[in-house]
Amino acid sequence: MKWLDPTAVGRATRTQVSDIGNAARLFMRLLASLGPSLKRFGLIRDQIHFLGNFSLSIIAVSGLFVGFVFGLQGYYTLQRYGSSEALGLLVTLSLVRELGPVVTALLFAGRAGTSLTAEIGLMKAGEQISAMEMMAVDPIDRILAPRFWAGVIAMPLLAAVFSAVGIIGGWVVGVLMIGVDAGSFWSQIQGGVDVWADVGNGVVKSVVFGFTVTFVALLQGFNAQPTPEGVSHATTRTVVVASLAVLGLDFILTAMMFSI
């Protein structure tokens, strides 16, 4: 059995530590850019339109069909225990606590995250970022920061739309199609959903996922090799890394919220 080359191991470790350090430094710079970015809110507004409005259709349609499925599955499960009137509560809690933030983040990574990575990567390949640096314009403040804060703002709004449309989908299936009492459907939601413990936890998750997915997308695009193959690889890494990060953070946040 051949032993690992200590030089190769050391080189790989040093590269990984350097990449983590560069990512952490970029993240801190983006956080510090909040004040200057708000002074040029027009840039953030345009990116919110680009990231949020163009992702709205897939978020709404996905939320509607998720609500349909939960309405069917939840009814036939609750019917076994004589609790079909709790269908609205089941659908709502499942959406606002878990599925709304998580599925929205995964869809956001596939739609908006890849778009951000490809855009930044192509700007780097076309030497537009280098040209900005030559003109003494900081590309992080001018290009990355508005997109970062736009993603952080858009993500909770999209998650709210997903959950709201999903609840309507559950109502359509449960009340209009199956025949669950409408008063029981909505009264169970009103009495069983806590604004802070349930909706608030979902909002916190969506904000964290917004930070994560947007930062991963910008990092991959900013560090992409300035070639067509490099941009395509960076786009693929955005989906993989962002999706795994969302699922891992969801477990951590859920464990923390239920332990408090």
Secondary structure by P-SEA (a helix, b strand, c coil): cccccaaaaaaaaaaaaaaaaaaaaaaaaaaaaaaaaaaaaaaaaaaaaaccccaaaaaaaaaaaaaaaaaaaaaaaaaaaccccaaaaaaaaaacccaaaaaaaaaaaacaaaaaaaaaaaaaaaaaaaaaaaacccccccccaaaaaaaaaaaaaaaaaaaaaaaaaaaaaccccccccaaaaaaaaaacccccaaaaaaaaaaaaaaaaaaaaaaaaaaaccccaaaaaaaaaaaaaaaaaaaaaaaaaaaaaaaac
